Amino acid sequence: MYAYFLSEANIVDLRLVHLVRDSRPVIFSYIRKKFVPEIGYTATQNPFRTALAWNLHNFLAERLQRKHTYVRIHYEELAPNPRKMIFHILETLGLLEDVGLEKNNAFAPFRDENRVVLGQGHLVAGNAMRFKHGEMKIRLDEEWKKSLPLLYKATTTLITAPFLKKYGYSLNWGASYDD
């Protein structure tokens, strides 16, 4: 949504990273209560409104790609190979030199392919992970496959099916990306 508003202003050299994730684990993330020491338990969201918002956000991203420098990546590609994918994003958007990197350079925040050192993040809005800092391992999270209630899996699949298919996700909720 923020990118859409920025694009309407025509004052920013807007380059977009469209990070796509299967709608079902997104729903799971929004309905799952997480304890964060800094704030207590996180709020949960209505899963059906979240599915509709997922559609809207992807629709807007699709519209923006026609007008701006754009790269789409899947969470399932990013999580197992974050360092490689960050380089891919920077290279695709023409930003490697802007951030002082060459293709095979060490990338300071990364200790190896999957371990990154995070600084203090912003505290305004977003995922509860924004409070974490220090070294952490990035990994693929597939807990939703066993923990998301069947009703939510089925309803979310129905509501978001066109974009799921467009982005290569199976409508069979037990399958992985591109199965």
C-alpha positions in Angstrom: 0.0 0.0 0.0 2.8 2.4 0.9 4.5 1.7 -2.4 1.3 2.4 -4.3 1.0 5.8 -2.6 4.6 6.6 -3.3 4.2 5.7 -6.9 1.3 8.2 -7.2 3.5 11.0 -5.9 6.0 10.6 -8.7 8.8 12.1 -6.6 10.7 8.9 -5.8 12.9 6.6 -7.9 10.7 3.6 -6.8 12.3 0.2 -7.1 10.1 -2.6 -5.8 10.7 -6.0 -4.2 7.5 -8.0 -4.3 8.0 -10.7 -1.7 5.3 -13.3 -2.3 4.3 -15.9 0.3 1.6 -18.5 0.1 -1.6 -16.9 1.6 -2.1 -19.8 4.1 1.0 -19.4 6.1 0.4 -15.6 6.1 -3.0 -16.3 7.6 -1.4 -18.6 10.2 1.0 -15.9 11.1 -1.8 -13.4 11.7 -3.9 -15.7 13.8 -1.1 -17.1 16.0 -0.4 -15.3 19.2 3.3 -14.8 19.8 4.9 -13.7 23.1 7.4 -10.8 22.6 9.1 -9.7 25.8 9.1 -6.0 24.8 5.3 -5.9 24.2 3.7 -9.1 25.6 1.4 -11.1 23.3 0.9 -9.9 19.8 -2.6 -9.1 18.5 -4.3 -11.5 16.1 -6.2 -10.6 13.0 -9.4 -11.8 11.4 -8.2 -14.6 8.9 -10.9 -13.8 6.3 -10.1 -10.0 6.2 -6.4 -11.0 6.1 -7.0 -13.2 3.0 -8.8 -10.3 1.3 -5.9 -8.0 2.2 -3.4 -10.5 0.8 -5.3 -10.4 -2.5 -5.4 -6.6 -2.5 -1.7 -6.2 -1.7 -0.7 -8.6 -4.5 -3.1 -6.9 -7.0 -1.5 -3.5 -6.2 2.0 -5.0 -6.6 1.0 -6.4 -9.9 -0.1 -2.9 -11.1 3.1 -1.3 -9.9 5.3 -3.7 -11.8 4.2 -2.1 -15.1 5.4 1.3 -14.1 8.6 0.7 -12.0 11.7 -1.3 -11.7 10.5 -4.5 -10.0 11.6 -7.9 -8.9 9.3 -10.6 -7.5 10.7 -13.3 -5.2 9.0 -16.0 -3.2 9.5 -16.5 0.5 10.2 -20.1 -0.2 13.2 -19.1 -2.3 14.4 -16.4 0.1 14.3 -18.3 3.4 16.7 -21.1 2.4 19.1 -18.8 0.5 18.8 -15.3 1.9 22.2 -14.1 1.1 22.0 -15.3 -2.5 18.5 -13.8 -2.9 19.5 -10.4 -1.5 22.3 -10.2 -4.1 19.8 -11.2 -6.8 17.4 -8.5 -5.7 20.2 -5.8 -5.5 21.5 -6.9 -8.9 18.1 -7.0 -10.6 17.2 -3.5 -9.2 20.5 -2.1 -10.3 21.6 -1.3 -6.7 24.8 -3.4 -6.2 27.1 -0.5 -6.8 24.8 1.9 -4.8 25.3 -0.2 -1.7 29.0 -0.7 -2.4 28.9 -4.4 -3.4 30.2 -6.4 -6.3 28.6 -9.8 -7.2 31.0 -12.0 -5.1 31.6 -9.5 -2.2 31.1 -10.3 1.4 27.8 -8.8 2.6 28.4 -7.4 6.0 25.2 -8.4 7.8 25.6 -12.1 6.8 27.8 -14.5 8.7 27.2 -17.2 6.1 24.4 -18.1 3.7 21.7 -18.4 6.4 23.0 -16.5 9.4 22.6 -12.8 9.6 23.3 -10.1 12.3 20.3 -7.8 12.7 20.6 -4.3 14.2 17.9 -2.7 16.2 14.9 -2.4 14.0 12.0 0.1 13.8 9.3 -0.2 16.3 6.3 1.3 14.5 4.5 -1.6 12.8 5.1 -5.0 11.3 5.9 -8.5 12.3 6.9 -9.3 15.9 10.3 -10.3 14.5 11.2 -6.6 14.2 12.1 -6.6 18.0 14.8 -9.3 17.5 18.4 -8.2 17.0 21.7 -9.9 17.1 22.7 -13.0 15.2 19.9 -15.3 13.9 19.5 -18.1 11.5 16.9 -17.6 8.7 14.9 -20.7 8.0 11.8 -21.8 6.1 8.8 -21.9 8.4 6.2 -24.5 7.4 4.5 -25.0 10.8 1.2 -23.8 9.2 0.9 -27.1 7.3 0.2 -29.0 10.5 -1.2 -26.2 12.7 -3.5 -24.1 10.6 -7.1 -25.2 11.2 -8.7 -27.0 8.2 -11.5 -24.4 7.9 -8.9 -21.6 7.5 -6.9 -23.6 5.0 -9.9 -24.3 2.8 -11.4 -20.8 3.0 -8.1 -19.1 2.4 -7.4 -21.3 -0.5 -10.8 -20.5 -2.0 -10.5 -16.7 -1.5 -6.9 -16.4 -2.8 -6.8 -19.2 -5.4 -6.2 -17.0 -8.5 -3.1 -15.4 -7.1 -1.9 -18.7 -5.5 -2.0 -20.3 -9.0 -0.4 -17.2 -10.6 2.5 -17.4 -8.2 3.1 -21.1 -8.6 1.5 -22.3 -5.4 -0.5 -25.5 -5.3 -4.1 -25.3 -4.2 -3.4 -28.6 -2.3 -2.4 -27.1 1.0 -0.2 -29.9 1.9 2.1 -29.3 -1.0 5.0 -26.9 -1.2 5.7 -24.0 -3.6 6.0 -25.2 -7.2 5.0 -28.8 -6.4 
